[in-house]
Amino acid sequence: MTTTRAGCAVDADGRIIFEVPDAHGRRLLLRLRPKKGLPEETLHVLDLKPADVGRGRAVLGADPVLAEGRWDVYLLDGSERTRLRPGPRDLRVLVDGHLRDRHVPLAVRVPYVTKDGFLALRTWLRPAHAEVGRVDVTGGELTVSARLHGASLPAGAEVRLRLRRDRGTVRTLEPLVADGGRHFSFTVADETLDIGIWDMFVRPAPGAPMIRLARLLDDVADRKNVFVYPGAPAGGIVVRPYYTVDNDLSLEVKQAAG
């Protein structure tokens, strides 16, 4: 069976341009990957229009906003669909995306290659967002800096660490705020953290929704096994930051060896 490949590029306006061989009578199908055991429910179809000789082009504009998740890319020919392999990908405009201000709700789309070698999109949709910058593990302390999109931090803002296995267990830290409340940093040097996984949030004001700390605004669809940090020893425990499968930042707290 002939393998069909689709090239894609992201332009300065955030559009994703797909190119495939032979557009005649075909379309492009984006399918939101359903959770295990559930049927597919969300599909988005793009028209393919002739581009260069023998090639077709489909454009995914900034609208509509895609739901958060992973979208598989297919070539649609009548009622038959064929999952596409990746061709060249030009993601240069995404590399410094963490430096630019973003509108909210924040809609992020990153083309990537799946583990089994197919073309897909990783998407995030957040009402507000705290983009993680520098993560520094030195001298038994963990320091994290981040930039807010869609919110700012006035006096009384808090960073919250929440134990995943017991959401009622929370540790509160006071952030160091700069740039009119858009940038903040905080340090974790707490030997009282329970063993387990702690998810990290910032809360702009009492009663306000908590905003998850994550790194979404570049060209990396899956950070978990790419950005690996050392642990910070603190008394009898070791605190290690890591990125989850959703590119959110969490802390793993383990008993120190020995």
C-alpha positions as CSV (number, residue, x, y, z in Angstrom):
1,M,0.0,0.0,0.0
2,T,1.3,3.4,-0.9
3,T,2.2,5.7,2.0
4,T,0.7,9.2,1.8
5,R,2.6,11.9,3.6
6,A,1.5,15.4,4.5
7,G,3.8,18.3,5.0
8,C,2.7,21.1,7.3
9,A,3.9,24.6,8.4
10,V,2.7,27.0,11.0
11,D,2.6,30.7,9.8
12,A,2.9,33.9,11.8
13,D,-0.9,34.2,12.1
14,G,-1.1,30.8,13.8
15,R,-2.6,29.0,10.7
16,I,-1.5,25.5,10.0
17,I,-1.0,24.8,6.3
18,F,-1.1,21.1,5.2
19,E,0.2,19.9,1.8
20,V,-0.6,16.5,0.3
21,P,-0.2,14.9,-3.1
22,D,-3.2,14.8,-5.5
23,A,-6.0,17.0,-4.0
24,H,-8.6,16.0,-6.6
25,G,-11.8,15.0,-4.9
26,R,-10.2,14.6,-1.5
27,R,-10.4,16.4,1.8
28,L,-8.5,16.4,5.0
29,L,-10.0,15.0,8.2
30,L,-8.9,15.9,11.8
31,R,-10.2,13.5,14.4
32,L,-10.1,14.2,18.1
33,R,-8.7,11.0,19.6
34,P,-11.3,9.6,22.0
35,K,-10.5,8.3,25.5
36,K,-10.0,4.5,25.7
37,G,-13.2,2.6,25.3
38,L,-15.2,5.6,24.1
39,P,-16.5,6.2,20.5
40,E,-15.1,9.1,18.4
41,E,-17.3,12.2,18.6
42,T,-15.4,15.2,17.3
43,L,-14.3,15.6,13.7
44,H,-13.2,18.6,11.7
45,V,-13.0,18.5,7.9
46,L,-10.8,20.8,5.7
47,D,-11.1,21.3,2.0
48,L,-8.1,20.5,-0.1
49,K,-7.5,23.0,-2.9
50,P,-5.0,22.7,-5.8
51,A,-1.6,24.2,-5.0
52,D,1.5,23.3,-7.0
53,V,1.3,20.8,-9.8
54,G,0.1,17.5,-8.4
55,R,-0.3,18.8,-4.8
56,G,-3.2,20.0,-2.7
57,R,-3.3,22.4,0.2
58,A,-5.6,22.7,3.2
59,V,-5.5,25.5,5.8
60,L,-6.6,25.2,9.4
61,G,-7.2,28.8,10.4
62,A,-7.2,30.3,13.9
63,D,-11.0,29.6,14.0
64,P,-12.6,27.3,14.9
65,V,-10.8,26.7,18.2
66,L,-10.1,23.0,18.6
67,A,-10.9,21.1,21.8
68,E,-8.0,20.1,24.0
69,G,-6.5,16.8,23.2
70,R,-4.8,14.9,20.4
71,W,-6.1,15.1,16.8
72,D,-5.1,12.5,14.3
73,V,-4.9,13.6,10.6
74,Y,-6.4,11.6,7.8
75,L,-6.8,11.9,4.0
76,L,-10.5,11.6,3.2
77,D,-11.5,10.1,-0.2
78,G,-15.3,9.8,-0.3
79,S,-16.2,7.6,2.7
80,E,-12.7,6.1,3.0
81,R,-10.0,7.6,5.1
82,T,-6.3,7.0,5.3
83,R,-4.1,8.1,8.3
84,L,-1.3,10.3,7.1
85,R,2.4,10.0,7.7
86,P,4.4,13.2,8.3
87,G,6.3,15.0,5.6
88,P,8.4,18.1,6.3
89,R,7.2,20.2,9.2
90,D,8.1,23.9,9.6
91,L,7.4,24.9,13.2
92,R,9.9,27.8,13.5
93,V,7.4,30.4,14.5
94,L,6.4,28.3,17.5
95,V,9.9,28.1,19.0
96,D,9.8,31.5,20.8
97,G,6.1,31.5,21.4
98,H,6.6,31.7,25.2
99,L,7.9,35.3,24.7
100,R,4.7,36.7,23.1
101,D,1.5,37.9,24.8
102,R,-1.5,35.7,24.1
103,H,-5.2,36.2,23.9
104,V,-7.4,34.1,26.1
105,P,-9.0,31.6,26.1
106,L,-5.6,30.3,25.2
107,A,-5.7,28.0,22.2
108,V,-2.5,26.2,21.3
109,R,-1.9,23.7,18.5
110,V,1.4,21.9,17.8
111,P,1.9,19.4,14.9
112,Y,3.9,16.4,16.0
113,V,4.7,12.8,15.1
114,T,3.1,10.0,17.1
115,K,5.0,7.1,18.6
116,D,3.8,4.9,15.8
117,G,4.9,7.4,13.1
118,F,1.7,9.3,12.1
119,L,1.0,13.0,11.8
120,A,-1.1,14.5,14.6
121,L,-1.9,17.8,16.4
122,R,-1.5,18.3,20.1
123,T,-4.0,21.0,21.3
124,W,-4.6,22.9,24.5
125,L,-7.5,25.2,25.4
126,R,-7.2,27.1,28.7
127,P,-9.2,30.0,30.1
128,A,-6.0,31.4,31.6
129,H,-2.4,30.1,31.6
130,A,0.8,30.3,33.6
131,E,3.7,29.5,31.2
132,V,6.6,28.0,33.0
133,G,10.0,29.6,32.2
134,R,13.1,28.7,34.2
135,V,13.1,25.7,36.5
136,D,16.2,25.8,38.7
137,V,17.2,23.0,41.0
138,T,20.3,24.0,43.1
139,G,21.4,23.8,46.7
140,G,18.5,21.8,47.9
141,E,16.0,24.3,46.7
142,L,13.6,24.4,43.7
143,T,12.9,27.8,42.1
144,V,10.3,28.2,39.3
145,S,9.6,31.3,37.2
146,A,6.5,31.8,35.1
147,R,4.5,34.3,33.0
148,L,0.8,34.8,33.1
149,H,-1.6,35.0,30.2
150,G,-5.1,36.1,30.8
151,A,-4.6,37.2,34.4
152,S,-2.3,39.2,36.7
153,L,-1.2,38.7,40.3
154,P,-2.2,41.5,42.7
155,A,-1.3,41.5,46.4
156,G,-2.6,38.4,48.1
157,A,-1.9,36.0,45.2
158,E,-0.8,32.5,46.1
159,V,1.1,29.6,44.6
160,R,-0.6,26.4,45.6
161,L,0.8,22.9,45.7
162,R,-1.9,20.3,45.8
163,L,-1.3,16.6,46.7
164,R,-2.8,14.6,43.9
165,R,-4.0,11.6,46.0
166,D,-5.7,13.9,48.5
167,R,-6.9,17.2,47.0
168,G,-7.6,18.6,50.4
169,T,-3.9,18.6,51.3
170,V,-2.5,21.9,50.0
171,R,0.7,23.9,50.6
172,T,0.6,27.6,50.0
173,L,3.6,29.7,48.9
174,E,3.9,33.4,48.4
175,P,5.1,34.3,44.9
176,L,7.6,37.0,44.1
177,V,5.8,39.2,41.5
178,A,7.2,41.5,38.8
179,D,6.2,43.3,35.6
180,G,2.8,44.5,36.8
181,G,1.7,41.1,38.0
182,R,2.5,39.3,34.8
183,H,5.7,37.5,35.9
184,F,6.2,35.6,39.1
185,S,8.6,33.2,40.7
186,F,8.6,31.0,43.9
187,T,10.9,28.7,45.8
188,V,10.0,25.3,47.2
189,A,12.3,24.5,50.2
190,D,9.8,22.7,52.4
191,E,10.7,19.5,54.3
192,T,7.1,19.0,55.4
193,L,5.8,18.0,51.9
194,D,4.2,14.5,52.1
195,I,5.5,11.7,49.9
196,G,3.6,11.7,46.6
197,I,2.8,13.8,43.5
198,W,2.0,17.5,44.0
199,D,0.3,19.5,41.2
200,M,1.2,23.2,40.9
201,F,-1.2,26.2,40.5
202,V,-1.3,29.9,41.0
203,R,-4.4,31.6,42.4
204,P,-4.6,35.3,41.6
205,A,-6.9,36.2,44.4
206,P,-8.9,34.6,47.2
207,G,-11.8,32.6,45.6
208,A,-10.4,33.0,42.1
209,P,-10.0,29.9,39.9
210,M,-6.6,28.3,40.2
211,I,-4.4,28.4,37.1
212,R,-2.3,25.4,36.3
213,L,1.4,25.8,35.7
214,A,2.5,24.4,32.3
215,R,4.8,24.8,29.4
216,L,2.7,24.9,26.2
217,L,4.0,27.8,24.1
218,D,6.7,26.4,21.9
219,D,7.2,23.6,19.4
220,V,7.4,20.6,21.9
221,A,4.2,18.5,21.9
222,D,5.4,16.1,24.6
223,R,7.9,17.4,27.2
224,K,7.7,14.6,29.8
225,N,10.7,12.6,28.5
226,V,12.5,15.5,26.9
227,F,12.9,17.9,29.8
228,V,14.1,15.8,32.8
229,Y,15.2,17.6,35.9
230,P,17.3,16.4,38.9
231,G,15.9,16.1,42.4
232,A,16.4,18.7,45.2
233,P,17.3,17.0,48.5
234,A,15.5,18.6,51.5
235,G,16.1,16.8,54.8
236,G,14.9,13.2,54.4
237,I,13.1,13.8,51.1
238,V,13.9,14.5,47.5
239,V,11.7,17.0,45.5
240,R,11.9,16.6,41.7
241,P,10.0,18.7,39.2
242,Y,8.6,17.0,36.1
243,Y,6.3,17.6,33.2
244,T,3.1,15.4,33.0
245,V,1.8,13.9,29.8
246,D,-0.2,17.1,29.3
247,N,2.9,19.3,29.7
248,D,1.7,20.6,33.1
249,L,4.4,21.0,35.8
250,S,4.2,18.9,38.9
251,L,6.5,17.8,41.8
252,E,7.4,14.3,42.7
253,V,8.4,13.9,46.4
254,K,10.2,10.7,47.4
255,Q,12.0,9.4,50.4
256,A,15.7,10.1,50.2
257,A,17.8,7.0,49.5
258,G,19.8,5.7,52.4
